[in-house]
Amino acid sequence: MSTICRSALITVIAAGLLAIAATPTMAHGLDVQVTATCSCDYTITVTGHTIPNASAVVDYSFTVTSHGIDYPVSGKLYATADSDGVFVVTVPGNPLPTSCDDVVTFSQGNANLTFNGTTELGFAVNLPLPLSCSAEQPPGKMFEIGPSSMEGHLLIRPGDWVSGGYSFVFVNGNHPETTVTVSSTLTLPFRCGNGTTGQFVINLGSHDYVVPAGNKTWQPTGDANSVLSWAGSGLAPAGCGAGEVMDNSKGGIFDATVSQNPDTGSLLNWRFKYRDPNAKGKGNVNCLDLSDPRRNKADVCGASWSATVKDP
């Protein structure tokens, strides 16, 4: 082979190797958008690009601030990429962790993407602008139960999962079929080690329950260990400062706004409950998380009911 041919061949091989080296690896992208309303809920939309047909998991977190208290919010979304590696998931109607009766701000958004067992960290979360919310209540009758201390004296740590729930029953069976709409919150007062006091709110969301005519059983369930008995949950804030324990000895307060459609004119009996498994030494368990087998244990999420109260 001539010197010229050998030189040409070497040049072609070198160019080919350079092209291979310059070929980029597949980019894994993730866009996370959060929108929120003064109805005290948020919608999250994730759009991503990964390996074609891969199973993807998006873990996200952000902070909601209301009345000077920072509430951590976290969640997990599951998706399957299409043949081009693209996935889009939107989940509306997620309750914000506070009562949304003041200015609500959002900060510290972060997300991770896991695909086929590999995790990429540090994606940004696009958060809403501050909400200026009033103390307006949804239509219906309002009532309060508590403070009730069914759980005893609790030492609540920042980041503890706190779950709240309720059940109701018609006082008499002379009612037609109706849909009962319940919007409610759980408030937990606390005292800090330095003597200051405060309280934080867990938004239990707004839920509709269709009750058959003449029904006189507890709705949505009378089983205190059923996941249906829990309406909402949230992470405890750092009300006394980062890493500081919040001393809750007064129990919890349940506030609800209730309406019936059609309005039957019939009264309801109510009771509520709450649970911080971590404060009970049972691990940090979300009692609404069906993927966690610990929530099925009665000593973990089987909280006691409050006294029964008739709505006004």
Order of alpha helices (4+ residues) and beta strands (2+ residues): alpha-beta-beta-beta-beta-beta-beta-beta-beta-beta-beta-beta-beta-beta-beta-beta-beta-beta-beta-alpha-beta
